[in-house]
């Protein structure tokens, strides 16, 4: 991996080799009492609808991605809390649905009724989505379901499966379970979630994108603007004014759990969801290049590739035209990053690839 230069908040430059990935770990909490998520204030009960909490897992440091399991006699409920940094409820709900529909043990589950807009019982202002499935070909469960919300900058997802309940009974069971999870005080009015549909017209990539001309100043400013953007998003979380609903459409899949979505039928940007836990790749016109460029308005913009995780935004080599999904993954898999900026914690860090400064 190429070396990175890290710029701290005081402007000092020091060599950084990057941090190793952190493995998931069991979260040690009192099994007999409610546990409160320190960042969101969500209260996680010791039992749900009479089923004891049997495990808690931290998937990312500092409680940024957590899972809690409740299991007894073939009945299973799993509650997830993870940071909302990109996309929205419709995108990550679809990704969670994809995970359900691809599980072999569920034997090609079938929607019992249409995906529905859904409010958390007792906190209906937080609009989410819900899907309930019948599993007639599964020998493991009789029904399964999913609900997902965005709450004050956090996603809350509940999955439930039963080997005895009908889909209708499972829906009522999810209602009862969610009503026992303590919501935090409302800070943000949520826009209504709009169900994802296939894009009416798919993006066309007639020519292969190539690397845009590398500019050290642009790389540095890009990281700085990424930090400013993160602060702006954080400040907007406290804005009481509801945001307009975003209509996401599904454009294409790269295989597995990698799916491309477009917001409001955009023709110059998209998001590739990686898995179902909130990590995505943003592809959009490079605002930094536009600021620094001396080119005329007739010249085509460069396009930025940014991986957005629960704690940072990682910039990769900009492209000279809107890159195809395949090209984006080629750049990422080759680890051709130009820099990164942290979006979590008090000790903000900016990292610039050493080659960018040449």
N, C-alpha and C positions, 0 to 999 in steps of 0.2 A: 504494500500500500504506500502511496506517495506521502511524503511528510506534509504536515499542515502547520501554518503559523497561526497561533492563537492570540487574539487581541482581547485583553481583559478590559474591564470598565474604565481603567485608568489609562488605557492606550498603550500599555506595555506589550511588547512582542516577544513571545517565547515559543520554542519548538514544542509541538504536541504530537504524540504518536497515536492519539485517539484512544478511546476507552473500549475495553472488551465488552461483548454482549453479556448482559446479566441474565442468568438462568432464573426460571420461575422458582418460587420457594413457598413452602407452607407458611401461612400466617397464623401466628400463635395468639389466639384471643380466647377469652373466657366463653366456654361453650354454653354456660347456663344463663347468660345475660345478653341484652341487646348491645350491639357494637355500632358506634357512630363513625361514619367515614369522616376523617378530619378536614377534608377540603370542601366537600359538598354539604355536609351536615345530614346526609341520609342515614336513617337508623335501620340497621340490619338486625332483625329479630333472631333470638336463639332457636325459634321454631316458626314454621309457617303452616297454617291450616293443620296443626297437630303433628307435623313432621319435624323431627329435630334437625338442627344444623349439624351436618356431619363432616364438613370440611371448609376451609377457606384458603385460597391461593392468591398470591401476589404475582402477577405476570410482568409487572414493570415496577421499578423502584419508586419509593415515596408515594405509594398508594395510588398510582396513576392508572392502574389496570388491575382489577380484582375480580375474583369469582367466588361465590359461596354456594355450596351444595347442600340440598336437603333430600334425603333418601330414606325410604322405608317401604318394605313389602311391595316392590315393583312400582312404587310411585316416586317420581323424581322431579324436583324443582331446582333450577339453577338461576341464581341472580348475579348479574355482572354490572360492575360500575367502572367506566373508563372515560378518559378525557375526550371532549368534543373539540377537535382542532380543525376539521375539514369536512367537506361533504355536507351531510345532514341526515336527519332521521330516515328519509326515503332511501338514500343510498345504502346506509348500513343495515337498514331493515331488509332490503333486498339481498344483501350479502349474507345476512343471517338465514334468510329463507333458502338461499342457495345451499348453505351448509346443511340444512335439514333435508332438503330434497335430494342431496347426493349421498346421504348416509345409507349404506347397504342394509343396515339392521332395520331400517324403517320401511324397506321394500317399496320404494316409489310412492311416498305419501301423496294423498290427494286433498286439495283444499276442500274443506267441508262447505264453505261459503266464501264470498269474495273478501279480499283484503279490505280491512276497514280502518277508517280514522278512529282513534281510540284515546280517551282521556284516562289518566291514572285516577282510580277511584279516590275521591277526597281531594284531588288536585287537578281538576279537569282542565284548568288553563294550560297545563302542559300537554300539548297535543302530541300524540304518538300514532303508532300503527300496530295492528294486531292481525295475526293469521292463525287459524285453527285447522288442523289436518286430521283426516281419517287415515288409518294405516291398515287397510284390509289384507295386505300381503305380508304384513310383519307378524312374526311369531313372538316378538319381544314386547310390543306395546299395542294398545288398541286405539290410542289417539295421542297427538302431540300438538304443541302450540307455542306461539312466540308473541311477545309484546315488547316494544322498544320506544323510549322517550328520550328527549333532550331536556336537561334540567340545569339551568344556571351554569352552562359550560361543561356539563357532564352527560354522558349517555347512561341510561339505565335499561338493561335488557333482562327480560325474564323468559326462560324456557321451561316448559313443563311437559311431562309425558306420563301416561297412565296405562296400565295393562287391563283396567276394568272400565274406565269411564268412556262414555260416548263423546263425540266431539262437542255436543251441546253442553254436556256436564263438565267437560274440560274447560270450556270458556267460563263457566260460572266459578270453577275452581281457581282459575287464574285471577278472576275478579276478587275473590275472597283473599287469595294470597297477597295480591298487590295492596289491598286495603290494610294489611298488617305491616307493610313496610312504611316506616315513618318518613314522609317527604320533608324537605327543608322549607324554610320560609321562602315564598315566591319573590324573586328578584327580576325576572325577565318574563315578559309576555310573549308566548310562543306563537308563531304563525302556524296556521293549519298545515298539516302534512299532506302532500299530494302524492298519490301512488305513482310509482315509476311505470312508464310504458316504453315499448320499443320506439326508437327514434323513427319518425316518418321518413326521413332521408338520412342515410348513413354518410359519414365523412368519406371523401375520396382523396387518396394520397397518390397523385399522378406521378410525382417525381420524388426520389429518395432525398430526405433531408441530410444535410452535411453540417459539420461544425461551423458555427458562426465565428467570425474573427474574434480572438480572445483579447480582452482588454483588461489590464490589471486594475485600473480605476473602476471599471464597471463591476469587476468581481468584488472589490471591497465595498463599493456603494450598494451592490446587490445584497450583501450580507447585512449591511447597516439598515437598509430599507426593510429587509426581512424582519429585523428586530423591531423597527417602528411599526410594521404591519401587525406583528404579534401583540404589541402593546395596544394598538388601536382596537384589535379584536377583543382583547381583554376588557378594555374600557367600555366597549359597546355592549358587553354582557350586562352591564348595570343600567343600560338605557331602558326605560319603561315602555317606550314606544314600540309596538309590534312591528316586526319586519314583514315585508310582503312574502307570500309563499313562493318557493322556488319549485318549478316543475322540472324534475330530472327525467331524462330519457336514457334508455340503455342502447348504446351504439354498437358495441361488439365485445367479444370475449377473447382472451389470449390463452385460455386453457386453465384448468383448475379453478381457483377462486379469484383469478385476475379478470376483472370486468371493467370496461370503459363506460363512463356516464357523462352526459352533457347537461349543463344547467341552462334552462330556458332556450333549448335548441341552439345553443351557441355554435357558430361555425369556425371559431378561431381559438377554442379552448376546450379542455375536457379533463376529467379526473379518472385515473385508473385506481380502483379499489384493490388493495392487496389483502386478501383474507377478509375476516369479518370483525376485526377488533379496532377499527378506526385509523389504520395506516393507509395513506393514499399518495398517489403521484399526481401533482398538479402540473398541467401543461398549458401555457398561456403566453401571449405576447410579452416579451421581456421589457418591463417598464424601465429598467435601468438603462438598457441600450437606447431606448427612445429618449431618455433624458440627456445622455452623453453624446448621442450621435450628432454628427454634423451633416448627415445626409438630408436630401430633400424629402418632402412628404410622400413623393411617389415611390421611394424605395421601400422595399418590404421589410417588416420588422424581424428581429430575431425572436426566437421562442424559447422561453425558460422552462427547464425541467426541474421540479422541486419535489423531493420526497418529504411528506409531512408526517411526523410521528407524534407520540404523546408528549415529547419534551423538546423537539427541535425541528428546524426546517433545513434540509440538506439540499444545496444547489448542485446541479450537474451541468455539464457542458451545454451551453445554449446552441440551438440549431438555426440554420438559415431560412427555414420554412417550417410550417406546422408539421412535426414529425409523425410518422405512423406509430401505432401502438407498439409494433415490433421494434422499430428503431429506438423508441424510448427505453424499452427493456434492454436492448443491446447496450445502450449508454450506461444504464444503471448497473447491469450485470458486469460490465467492464470496470466498474467503480471509478468512473471518470468524473469525480466530484470536483467542484471548484471552491466550495466553502460550505459553512453551516452556521446557524445562529440558534442559540438556545431560546426556548419560549417558556421555560418553566424554572422557577426558583429565583432567589434574590441575586445569586452570583451569575449574571448573564455573561455568556461567552460567545465570541465570534471567531470563527476559524476560516482562514483563507488558504487555499492550496498554494504552496510555494511557487509553483510554475506561473500562477496568475500574477505574481508580483514582479516577474522578470520583464 
